[in-house]
Amino acid sequence: MAVEHQQLQQEIAERAAAALSRSWRAPVSLVEVAALSNEKRRNVILRAMAVSDGPASRSVIIKAQRAADFDATATNAFEESGLVKEWTAAAFLGGHAPDGLHCPALLAGDTARGLVVFEDLGADLGSLVGPLLEGPADRAREALIAYAACIGRLHAATLGCADRHAAALHRLFPDAAMPRPANPARLQESFAKVYDLLGGTLDERDVGIVIDRLAQPGTWLGLVHCDPCPDNVLLIDGRARLLDFEFAAPGHVLLDAAYWRMGLPTCWCAGRIPADVQAAMDDTYRRALGVALPAVADDAVFHGEMAILLFARLFGSLSWLLEGALNEDTRWGISTRRSRALWHLQAAADSARLVGLLDGLRDTALRWRAELGERWPESEPLALYPTFSA
């Protein structure tokens, strides 16, 4: 297996060098090639030094599909491939907002191989993980506020991006189906699955509100990262930079802003953020987004939208988290799956209570929270990050 992995890395490096040579219009060789991913990752990720007679030598990051059956002509290429999503996002941002520092610069690619080359922002840069786990609290607060500002700037720069994003996709993958903000049928399945697992009667009205807002975000539509976990956030000179746009697509931008209220749910280092820090993050995000979307400054509008999107996040999380957690509790990173489920229910219910919306879903979430608390007496809701609980 190790030999096969080395051969795969060599083949990818050769294809990446050829792609860079075409892009830079000069012969390129790759040296000091090192693997950044293990054999279990869905993509192969390499770091290398690109040496050329043209542009100055520079360090690059290479991402390539591991699967040999990648089909660049498939109509579902965008839906099924994280690499296609990331490539499309980088191409769109590079053309639409090249000075925004929203993601690493796209340098080259090979669509037939499913391979893309990005600039390397730096091997020694710290991520958001460090401040959250190691502190001190002031440093973690500053890093989280920089993170919220980064996401706000991304959303402000990409509002109303559906057509331009689709154009970027079709320049790279002409046969790919155009992405849409959300699939109502799939969303309905997620809600139904959770209700089947936990019991109760589906509140059709409230569920309809959530699904409609996801499917038709209106003025809230922008490029959503969808997985802005601490590992995907680098800290550079007091600013945050996002990596790994493998889930990025046009959608309701508050899907990202709801992320920190849920305790950064898709990350191994999930944890709660104190209410005062969370409020400062919200304020920073709203100021950044408000440049392009003035309505976000209205408290009633913002908190109403946030309540709806927190329930979208809640059911998305529970639909894949809950089935295993009901059978047994297992640890994922620094927290358990049951602790995550308990906090997600509480966070969504608290947000709805604040604005007096989605009463049916709120009451159901609180009932599930109480019932699961009784079934799991040894489990506590997600804890504060270590740096804030010291």
WOVEN-V28606 format. One record per backbone hydrogen bond with DSSP energy under -1.0 kcal/mol. CO is the residue of the C=O (numbers start at 1). NH is the residue of the N-H. E is the energy in kcal/mol with one decimal. If there is no record, write none. Layout:
co | nh | e
CO | NH | E
CO | NH | E
This chain:
co | nh | e
1 | 5 | -2.3
2 | 6 | -2.2
3 | 7 | -2.3
4 | 8 | -2.4
5 | 9 | -2.3
6 | 10 | -2.2
7 | 11 | -2.4
8 | 12 | -2.4
9 | 13 | -2.6
10 | 14 | -2.2
11 | 15 | -2.1
12 | 16 | -2.5
13 | 17 | -2.4
14 | 18 | -1.9
15 | 19 | -2.2
16 | 20 | -2.6
17 | 21 | -2.2
18 | 22 | -2.0
19 | 23 | -2.2
20 | 24 | -3.1
21 | 25 | -1.1
21 | 26 | -1.2
29 | 51 | -3.1
31 | 49 | -3.0
34 | 47 | -2.9
38 | 41 | -1.3
42 | 66 | -1.5
44 | 64 | -2.1
45 | 36 | -3.2
45 | 37 | -1.0
46 | 62 | -2.9
47 | 34 | -2.8
48 | 60 | -3.0
49 | 31 | -2.5
50 | 58 | -1.6
51 | 29 | -2.5
58 | 50 | -3.2
59 | 120 | -1.4
60 | 48 | -2.1
61 | 118 | -3.1
62 | 46 | -2.5
63 | 116 | -2.9
64 | 44 | -2.7
71 | 74 | -1.5
74 | 77 | -1.4
75 | 177 | -3.4
76 | 80 | -2.5
77 | 81 | -1.8
81 | 85 | -1.7
82 | 86 | -2.6
83 | 87 | -2.8
84 | 88 | -2.5
85 | 89 | -2.5
86 | 90 | -2.5
87 | 91 | -2.5
88 | 92 | -2.8
89 | 93 | -2.9
90 | 94 | -2.4
91 | 95 | -1.5
92 | 96 | -2.8
93 | 97 | -2.3
97 | 100 | -1.8
105 | 119 | -2.2
108 | 117 | -3.0
110 | 114 | -1.7
110 | 115 | -1.7
114 | 65 | -2.8
115 | 110 | -2.9
116 | 63 | -2.8
117 | 107 | -3.0
117 | 108 | -1.4
118 | 61 | -2.4
126 | 235 | -2.7
128 | 132 | -1.5
129 | 133 | -2.3
130 | 134 | -3.1
131 | 135 | -1.3
132 | 387 | -1.7
136 | 140 | -2.2
137 | 141 | -2.6
138 | 142 | -2.3
139 | 143 | -2.3
140 | 144 | -2.5
141 | 145 | -2.2
142 | 146 | -2.2
143 | 147 | -2.0
144 | 148 | -2.4
145 | 149 | -2.2
146 | 150 | -2.2
147 | 151 | -2.0
148 | 152 | -2.3
149 | 153 | -2.5
150 | 154 | -2.0
151 | 155 | -2.3
152 | 156 | -2.5
153 | 157 | -2.0
158 | 161 | -1.0
161 | 165 | -3.1
162 | 166 | -2.3
163 | 167 | -2.2
164 | 168 | -1.9
165 | 169 | -2.3
166 | 170 | -2.5
167 | 171 | -1.6
168 | 172 | -1.1
169 | 173 | -3.6
173 | 176 | -1.8
183 | 187 | -2.5
184 | 188 | -2.5
185 | 189 | -1.8
186 | 190 | -1.8
187 | 191 | -2.1
188 | 192 | -2.6
189 | 193 | -2.5
190 | 194 | -1.9
191 | 195 | -2.3
192 | 196 | -2.4
193 | 197 | -1.8
194 | 198 | -2.3
195 | 199 | -2.8
202 | 204 | -1.4
203 | 207 | -2.8
204 | 208 | -2.3
205 | 209 | -1.8
206 | 210 | -2.0
207 | 211 | -2.6
208 | 212 | -2.6
209 | 213 | -2.0
210 | 214 | -1.9
211 | 215 | -2.6
212 | 216 | -2.3
217 | 220 | -1.8
218 | 221 | -1.6
220 | 253 | -2.5
221 | 160 | -2.8
222 | 251 | -2.7
224 | 249 | -1.7
227 | 229 | -2.1
229 | 232 | -2.1
230 | 128 | -1.2
230 | 233 | -1.5
232 | 243 | -2.6
233 | 128 | -1.6
234 | 241 | -2.6
236 | 239 | -2.0
239 | 236 | -3.2
241 | 234 | -2.8
245 | 248 | -1.1
249 | 224 | -2.5
251 | 222 | -2.5
252 | 255 | -2.0
253 | 256 | -1.6
253 | 257 | -1.1
254 | 258 | -2.3
256 | 259 | -1.1
258 | 262 | -1.3
259 | 264 | -2.0
263 | 271 | -1.2
264 | 267 | -1.4
268 | 334 | -2.0
272 | 385 | -2.1
274 | 278 | -2.8
275 | 279 | -2.3
276 | 280 | -1.8
277 | 281 | -2.3
278 | 282 | -2.5
279 | 283 | -2.4
280 | 284 | -2.2
281 | 285 | -2.8
282 | 286 | -2.8
283 | 287 | -2.1
284 | 288 | -2.1
285 | 289 | -2.7
286 | 290 | -2.4
289 | 292 | -1.9
289 | 293 | -2.1
293 | 296 | -2.0
294 | 297 | -2.0
295 | 298 | -1.6
298 | 302 | -2.9
299 | 303 | -2.8
300 | 304 | -1.7
301 | 305 | -2.4
302 | 306 | -2.6
303 | 307 | -2.0
304 | 308 | -1.6
305 | 309 | -2.4
306 | 310 | -2.3
307 | 311 | -1.4
308 | 312 | -1.5
309 | 313 | -2.5
310 | 314 | -2.6
311 | 315 | -2.4
312 | 316 | -1.9
313 | 317 | -2.4
314 | 318 | -3.0
315 | 319 | -1.9
317 | 320 | -1.1
317 | 321 | -2.1
318 | 322 | -2.1
321 | 325 | -1.5
322 | 326 | -2.5
324 | 328 | -2.3
330 | 337 | -2.1
332 | 335 | -1.4
335 | 332 | -3.1
336 | 340 | -1.6
337 | 341 | -2.2
338 | 342 | -2.4
339 | 343 | -1.9
339 | 382 | -1.8
340 | 344 | -2.7
341 | 345 | -2.0
342 | 346 | -1.8
343 | 347 | -3.1
344 | 348 | -2.0
345 | 349 | -2.1
346 | 350 | -2.7
347 | 351 | -1.8
348 | 352 | -2.0
349 | 353 | -2.3
350 | 354 | -1.8
351 | 355 | -1.1
352 | 356 | -1.3
352 | 357 | -1.6
358 | 362 | -2.9
359 | 363 | -2.7
360 | 364 | -2.0
361 | 365 | -2.8
362 | 366 | -2.4
363 | 367 | -2.1
364 | 368 | -2.8
365 | 369 | -2.5
366 | 370 | -2.2
367 | 371 | -2.7
368 | 372 | -2.9
369 | 373 | -1.8
370 | 374 | -1.7
371 | 375 | -2.1
372 | 376 | -2.3
376 | 379 | -2.2
383 | 272 | -2.9
385 | 388 | -1.8
385 | 389 | -1.1
